């Protein structure tokens, strides 16, 4: 470079005017490898500089909280309202369906494992009713022992299963018993009430 007394200083870290000193904006006082004239926004803080170390288009001076991780920056790349530098942080800023916000108020976000953040009844650890859905977000639909098909029983007795293909737990909220059990219980109750009514009518007629 052209160095001589009175020469203009340029941002190169060199004493261009030969006055044996560097201008303050050319000095790297915090030792982070970047001077103020090169974009260091705080030359007293080695964690802040103008270099984009991870190549994601943002430097720590721009607001990048993890300039060693190209998947995280202060920009909301997927438009879901959160960036990788927010608190809470977006766990996947390339996927708008995954965010740190609990949108249905069930205590879980899609970043926290919620597989349907539009339904409060669907979340990790939620009860698993027999409804053809993965309510507890473990990747398995109706993984409830009461959701298996009832065994067929056609021996012409009172416990026959005319609807043996209906899943356990799906009729009147039964849990553990066969699906026809509530209907059988209701039938017995109806017969009992009818019998009581018949007796009362008989007594009135005799009187």
C-alpha positions as CSV (number, residue, x, y, z in Angstrom):
1,X,0.0,0.0,0.0
2,X,1.0,3.6,-0.5
3,X,2.3,4.8,2.8
4,X,3.6,8.3,3.4
5,X,3.3,11.3,5.7
6,X,0.0,13.0,5.2
7,X,-1.5,10.0,3.3
8,X,-5.1,9.3,3.9
9,X,-5.9,6.5,6.3
10,X,-8.0,3.7,4.9
11,X,-9.6,0.8,6.8
12,X,-6.8,-1.7,6.5
13,X,-5.1,-1.9,10.0
14,X,-2.0,-0.2,8.6
15,X,-0.5,3.1,9.6
16,X,-1.0,4.7,6.1
17,X,0.1,8.2,7.1
18,X,3.2,7.1,8.9
19,X,2.4,8.9,12.2
20,X,3.1,5.7,14.1
21,X,-0.4,5.2,15.3
22,X,-3.6,3.7,14.1
23,X,-6.9,5.6,14.1
24,X,-9.3,4.2,16.8
25,X,-11.7,2.8,14.2
26,X,-8.9,0.6,12.7
27,X,-7.9,-0.9,16.1
28,X,-9.3,-4.3,17.2
29,X,-9.4,-3.5,20.9
30,X,-11.4,-6.6,21.9
31,X,-9.4,-9.0,19.8
32,X,-12.3,-10.6,18.0
33,X,-10.7,-10.1,14.6
34,X,-12.9,-7.2,13.5
35,X,-12.3,-3.4,13.9
36,X,-15.0,-0.8,14.1
37,X,-14.3,0.3,10.5
38,X,-14.8,-3.3,9.4
39,X,-18.2,-3.5,11.1
40,X,-17.6,-4.2,14.8
41,X,-20.5,-2.6,16.6
42,X,-18.9,-2.9,20.0
43,X,-15.1,-3.1,20.1
44,X,-15.2,-3.6,23.8
45,X,-17.1,-6.9,23.5
46,X,-15.4,-9.8,21.8
47,X,-18.8,-11.6,21.4
48,X,-20.0,-8.8,19.1
49,X,-18.5,-8.2,15.6
50,X,-19.6,-7.5,12.1
51,X,-18.4,-10.7,10.6
52,X,-20.9,-13.3,9.5
53,X,-19.1,-16.3,10.9
54,X,-21.6,-19.0,10.0
55,X,-22.7,-17.6,6.6
56,X,-26.4,-17.2,7.3
57,X,-26.4,-13.6,6.3
58,X,-26.4,-12.2,9.8
59,X,-23.6,-11.2,12.2
60,X,-23.7,-11.0,16.0
61,X,-23.9,-7.2,15.5
62,X,-27.0,-7.7,13.4
63,X,-28.5,-9.7,16.2
64,X,-27.5,-13.3,15.4
65,X,-27.4,-15.0,18.8
66,X,-25.5,-18.0,17.5
67,X,-23.1,-17.0,14.8
68,X,-21.5,-20.4,14.8
69,X,-24.8,-22.1,13.8
70,X,-26.3,-21.4,10.4
71,X,-29.7,-22.8,11.4
72,X,-30.2,-20.1,14.0
73,X,-30.4,-16.3,13.5
74,X,-32.5,-13.4,14.6
75,X,-34.6,-13.6,11.4
76,X,-38.0,-15.4,11.4
77,X,-37.3,-17.4,8.2
78,X,-40.5,-19.4,8.1
79,X,-42.9,-16.6,9.1
80,X,-44.4,-18.4,12.1
81,X,-43.7,-15.5,14.5
82,X,-40.5,-16.8,16.1
83,X,-36.8,-16.9,15.2
84,X,-34.1,-19.2,16.4
85,X,-32.9,-16.4,18.7
86,X,-36.2,-15.6,20.3
87,X,-37.1,-16.8,23.8
88,X,-38.7,-19.3,23.5
89,X,-36.7,-20.1,20.3
90,X,-38.1,-21.6,17.2
91,X,-36.8,-25.2,17.0
92,X,-37.0,-25.4,13.2
93,X,-37.1,-22.0,11.5
94,X,-37.5,-23.7,8.1
95,X,-40.8,-25.2,9.0
96,X,-43.8,-22.9,9.8
97,X,-45.7,-25.9,11.3
98,X,-43.2,-26.1,14.1
99,X,-43.0,-23.2,16.5
100,X,-42.5,-22.6,20.3
101,X,-45.9,-21.2,20.8
102,X,-48.7,-23.2,22.5
103,X,-51.5,-22.0,20.3
104,X,-54.3,-24.3,21.7
105,X,-53.4,-23.7,25.4
106,X,-52.8,-27.4,26.3
107,X,-49.4,-26.7,27.7
108,X,-47.4,-28.0,24.7
109,X,-46.2,-26.4,21.5
110,X,-45.3,-28.2,18.3
111,X,-41.6,-27.7,19.2
112,X,-42.5,-29.4,22.5
113,X,-44.0,-32.5,20.7
114,X,-47.7,-31.4,20.2
115,X,-48.8,-33.2,17.0
116,X,-52.0,-31.0,16.7
117,X,-51.7,-27.5,18.2
118,X,-55.2,-26.7,17.2
119,X,-56.8,-29.3,19.6
120,X,-56.4,-29.0,23.3
121,X,-57.3,-32.7,23.7
122,X,-54.3,-33.7,21.6
123,X,-50.9,-33.4,23.3
124,X,-48.0,-35.5,24.6
125,X,-49.3,-37.6,27.5
126,X,-53.0,-36.9,26.8
127,X,-55.6,-39.6,27.3
128,X,-56.0,-41.9,24.3
129,X,-59.7,-42.5,23.7
130,X,-60.8,-44.8,20.9
131,X,-61.4,-42.3,18.1
132,X,-59.0,-43.1,15.3
133,X,-56.6,-40.4,16.3
134,X,-53.1,-40.2,17.9
135,X,-54.3,-38.2,20.9
136,X,-51.1,-38.6,23.0
137,X,-48.8,-37.8,20.1
138,X,-46.6,-40.9,20.4
139,X,-47.0,-41.8,16.7
140,X,-49.5,-44.6,17.3
141,X,-53.3,-44.3,16.7
142,X,-55.6,-45.6,19.5
143,X,-52.8,-47.3,21.5
144,X,-55.2,-48.2,24.3
145,X,-55.8,-51.8,25.3
146,X,-59.6,-51.0,25.4
147,X,-59.5,-50.1,21.7
148,X,-58.8,-53.6,20.4
149,X,-61.7,-55.4,18.7
150,X,-64.0,-57.5,21.0
151,X,-63.7,-61.3,20.5
152,X,-66.6,-62.9,18.7
153,X,-69.0,-64.9,20.9
154,X,-71.9,-66.5,19.1
155,X,-73.0,-69.4,21.4
156,X,-76.6,-68.1,21.7
157,X,-76.3,-67.0,25.3
158,X,-76.9,-63.7,27.0
159,X,-73.3,-62.6,26.5
160,X,-73.3,-62.9,22.7
161,X,-71.6,-60.1,20.8
162,X,-73.8,-59.0,17.9
163,X,-71.5,-56.0,17.4
164,X,-68.2,-57.7,18.0
165,X,-66.4,-55.4,15.6
166,X,-67.0,-52.3,17.7
167,X,-63.8,-51.3,19.6
168,X,-63.8,-51.6,23.3
169,X,-64.3,-48.3,25.2
170,X,-66.3,-46.8,22.4
171,X,-69.8,-47.4,23.7
172,X,-71.0,-45.3,26.6
173,X,-67.4,-44.8,27.7
174,X,-66.8,-48.4,28.7
175,X,-63.3,-49.2,29.8
176,X,-62.2,-52.8,30.0
177,X,-65.6,-54.5,29.5
178,X,-67.0,-55.7,26.2
179,X,-69.0,-53.2,24.1
180,X,-72.3,-54.9,24.5
181,X,-72.1,-54.9,28.3
182,X,-73.7,-51.4,28.8
183,X,-76.5,-52.3,26.4
184,X,-77.1,-55.5,28.3
185,X,-77.2,-53.7,31.6
186,X,-79.6,-51.1,30.3
187,X,-81.8,-53.9,28.9
188,X,-81.9,-55.7,32.3
189,X,-82.8,-52.4,34.0
190,X,-85.7,-51.8,31.5
191,X,-87.0,-55.3,32.1
192,X,-86.9,-54.8,35.9
193,X,-88.8,-51.5,35.7
194,X,-91.4,-53.0,33.4
195,X,-91.9,-55.9,35.9
196,X,-92.4,-53.5,38.8
197,X,-94.9,-51.5,36.8
198,X,-96.9,-54.7,36.0
199,X,-97.1,-55.7,39.6
200,X,-98.4,-52.3,40.6
201,X,-101.1,-52.4,37.9
202,X,-102.1,-55.9,39.1
203,X,-102.5,-54.7,42.7
204,X,-104.6,-51.8,41.7
205,X,-106.9,-54.1,39.6
206,X,-107.3,-56.5,42.6
207,X,-108.2,-53.7,44.9
